[in-house]
């Protein structure tokens, strides 16, 4: 029995060392940087975290939470994803980031819900986000849906409108990096949405247009990234309150890495933050165990 235990431990040591190595490498990457950086990733059945605190502002990453909440409610009610949504001109903030506003400024309009969702998630449209939150029963409704699927270690109290009125309130919508990575895993593996609701959101996440120089820049040929970004605002001293990217990297062999990099109060600048995210993702990808040979087990 002793020899068997010794053999098992010996077989596990390389994998354990690799896990410790990549986490240490991530710590080395972020060490000494003028920013608070939290990282989490789920891969090959294991959870890895570095600085997994609960105080990272989500910024537009919370649009994913809102999207899932609204879709779950639509699914329960049997509402099709292409249902027309009426938007009144008065619902649209005119001095916020909103590609939708450029097309529909100053008038009432209708659009299919799936198009509204694309604006909110893929293009990070603030007006579309708040309309979706309203459809989900307000921010309280979003929170309730997240609790109902077992998500923990997050706090949502703000809409885009309330954060626009007082930018410092954006610190109130916060999370651990692991909670965000877990939410992506729940979407892909936890059956929190049925069809066609799940596929719609996954396709929209794949088409995200923001953050091309962040996590996505680390991808190797054949890999894809379905993700949501979130960017804060500059303080008077140049500090950027938040800069985030989170999503699911799918490898050519079908394995997935659920990853979240949340950066708080950074003095690195937008390019510096993006470079940091790319470097972290590269380390995580490069240290993923190789695919086991066919017939040798997972």
Residue pairs with C-beta under 8 A, 6 or more apart in sequence:
15 289
18 287
18 289
19 46
19 48
21 287
22 48
22 283
22 284
22 287
23 48
23 49
23 50
25 283
25 287
26 39
26 50
26 280
26 283
26 284
27 50
29 276
29 279
29 280
29 283
30 37
30 39
30 50
30 51
30 276
30 280
33 266
33 268
33 276
34 266
34 267
34 268
35 263
35 264
35 265
35 266
35 267
35 268
35 273
35 276
36 51
36 53
36 56
36 263
36 264
36 265
36 266
37 50
37 51
37 261
37 262
37 263
37 264
37 276
38 49
38 50
38 51
38 52
38 53
38 56
38 176
38 177
38 260
38 261
38 262
38 263
38 264
39 48
39 49
39 50
39 51
39 52
39 177
39 259
39 260
39 261
39 262
39 280
40 47
40 48
40 49
40 50
40 52
40 176
40 177
40 178
40 180
40 181
40 259
40 260
41 47
41 48
41 181
41 257
41 258
41 259
41 260
41 284
42 48
42 181
42 182
42 185
42 257
42 258
42 259
43 255
43 256
43 257
43 258
43 284
43 288
44 255
44 288
44 289
47 178
47 181
48 284
49 176
49 177
49 178
51 177
52 176
52 177
52 178
53 176
54 153
54 154
54 155
54 174
54 175
54 176
54 179
55 171
55 174
55 264
56 174
56 175
56 176
56 177
56 242
56 244
56 262
56 263
56 264
57 170
57 171
57 173
57 174
57 230
57 232
57 241
57 242
57 262
57 264
58 65
58 154
58 156
58 173
58 174
58 175
58 180
58 230
58 242
58 244
58 262
59 170
59 173
59 230
59 231
59 232
59 241
59 242
59 244
60 124
60 126
60 129
60 228
60 229
60 230
60 231
60 244
61 175
61 180
61 228
61 229
61 230
61 244
61 246
61 260
61 262
62 142
62 156
62 173
62 230
63 120
63 121
63 124
63 129
63 132
63 228
63 230
64 121
64 183
64 184
64 205
64 228
64 246
65 142
65 146
65 154
65 156
65 183
66 120
66 129
66 132
66 133
66 136
66 142
67 117
67 120
67 121
67 132
67 201
67 204
68 145
68 146
68 149
68 183
68 187
68 192
68 193
68 201
69 133
69 136
69 137
69 141
69 142
69 144
69 145
69 146
70 117
70 132
70 133
70 135
70 136
71 81
71 117
71 193
71 197
71 200
71 201
72 145
72 148
72 149
72 192
72 193
72 197
73 135
73 136
73 137
73 141
73 145
74 80
74 81
74 83
74 113
74 197
75 193
75 194
75 197
79 113
81 112
81 113
81 114
81 117
81 196
81 197
81 200
82 112
82 113
82 114
83 112
83 113
84 110
84 111
84 112
84 113
85 110
85 111
85 112
85 113
85 116
85 131
85 135
86 108
86 109
86 110
87 104
87 108
87 109
87 110
87 111
87 116
87 131
88 108
89 104
89 105
89 106
89 107
89 108
91 127
91 130
91 131
92 98
92 100
92 101
92 104
92 105
92 127
93 101
93 126
93 127
93 130
93 160
93 161
93 164
94 101
94 105
95 164
96 126
96 127
96 160
96 164
97 124
97 125
97 126
98 125
98 126
98 127
98 128
99 119
99 123
99 125
100 116
100 119
100 123
100 125
100 127
100 128
101 125
101 127
113 135
114 200
116 128
116 131
116 132
117 128
117 132
117 200
117 201
117 204
118 204
118 207
119 125
119 127
119 128
120 128
120 129
120 131
120 132
121 201
121 204
121 205
121 208
121 228
122 204
122 205
122 207
122 208
122 209
123 209
123 210
124 210
124 228
124 229
124 230
126 160
126 164
127 160
129 159
129 160
130 159
130 160
130 161
133 139
133 141
133 142
133 159
136 142
136 145
137 144
138 159
139 156
139 157
139 158
139 159
142 156
143 156
146 154
146 156
146 183
149 186
149 190
149 192
150 186
151 179
151 182
151 183
151 186
152 179
153 175
153 176
153 178
153 179
154 174
154 175
154 176
154 179
154 180
155 172
155 173
155 174
155 175
156 173
157 169
157 172
157 173
158 169
158 170
158 172
158 173
162 169
163 169
163 170
163 173
167 233
167 241
170 232
170 233
170 241
170 242
171 241
175 262
177 246
177 260
177 261
177 262
178 260
180 246
180 260
180 262
181 246
181 258
181 259
181 260
182 258
184 226
184 246
184 247
184 248
184 258
184 260
185 248
185 258
186 192
187 193
187 198
187 201
187 202
188 202
188 248
188 256
188 258
192 198
193 201
202 226
205 226
205 227
205 228
205 247
205 248
206 224
206 225
206 226
208 226
208 227
208 228
208 229
208 247
210 229
210 231
211 227
211 229
211 245
211 274
213 271
213 274
213 275
213 278
214 229
214 245
214 261
214 273
214 274
214 277
214 278
215 225
215 227
215 245
215 246
215 247
215 249
215 259
215 261
215 277
215 278
215 281
216 225
216 227
217 274
217 278
217 281
218 277
218 278
218 279
218 281
218 282
218 285
219 225
219 249
219 285
220 285
221 252
222 251
222 252
223 249
223 250
223 251
223 252
223 285
224 249
224 250
225 247
225 248
225 249
225 250
226 247
226 248
226 250
227 245
227 246
227 247
227 248
228 245
228 246
228 247
229 244
229 245
229 246
230 242
230 243
230 244
230 245
231 240
231 242
231 243
231 244
231 270
232 240
232 241
232 242
232 243
233 240
233 241
234 240
234 241
235 241
238 267
239 265
239 266
239 267
240 263
240 265
240 266
240 267
240 268
240 269
240 270
240 273
241 264
241 265
242 262
242 263
242 264
242 265
242 266
243 263
243 266
243 270
243 273
243 274
243 277
244 260
244 261
244 262
244 263
245 260
245 261
245 277
246 259
246 260
246 261
246 262
247 258
247 259
247 260
248 256
248 257
248 258
248 259
249 256
249 257
249 259
249 281
249 285
250 256
251 257
251 288
253 291
255 288
255 291
257 284
257 285
257 288
259 281
259 284
261 276
261 277
261 280
261 281
263 273
263 276
263 277
266 272
266 273
268 276
292 298
